[in-house]
Amino acid sequence: MNHLMFLNLGTGEIIIIALIVLLLFGGKKIPELMKGVGKGVRSFKDGLNDVENQIKSDVNKEDKQDSVK
């Protein structure tokens, strides 16, 4: 239930959070942080795609084995 609290962020709250991040990290560090976040998200998506492809190949192998029998 606590997870739903994050969905209720308004524009004012988002602006305050952005200002706090700007004050904590400074303007020069934010692009570096976002670049790191982007790389992390890309890596996560690649991992998900690898798992999906592995599952599909395992299903195809089982289908081929069943059709041979």
C-alpha positions, -999 to 999 in steps of 0.1 A, spaced: 0 0 0 29 23 7 40 20 -29 10 40 -41 22 71 -22 48 78 -50 20 79 -76 4 109 -59 34 133 -65 22 166 -78 41 192 -98 51 212 -67 66 181 -51 85 172 -82 99 207 -85 110 206 -48 127 173 -53 145 185 -84 157 216 -65 170 195 -37 188 172 -61 203 203 -78 215 217 -45 230 184 -34 248 174 -66 253 207 -84 246 214 -120 277 197 -134 271 164 -117 235 159 -128 242 150 -164 268 125 -152 242 110 -128 215 108 -155 240 92 -179 247 65 -152 210 60 -147 205 57 -185 233 31 -187 217 12 -157 183 12 -173 197 0 -207 216 -28 -190 185 -38 -171 165 -39 -204 192 -59 -221 192 -84 -192 154 -88 -195 157 -93 -233 184 -119 -227 161 -138 -203 132 -136 -227 153 -149 -256 166 -177 -234 131 -187 -224 119 -186 -261 149 -207 -272 142 -233 -245 105 -235 -255 115 -239 -292 140 -267 -282 112 -285 -263 88 -281 -292 114 -296 -316 120 -325 -292 83 -332 -289 78 -331 -327 107 -356 -332 92 -382 -308 
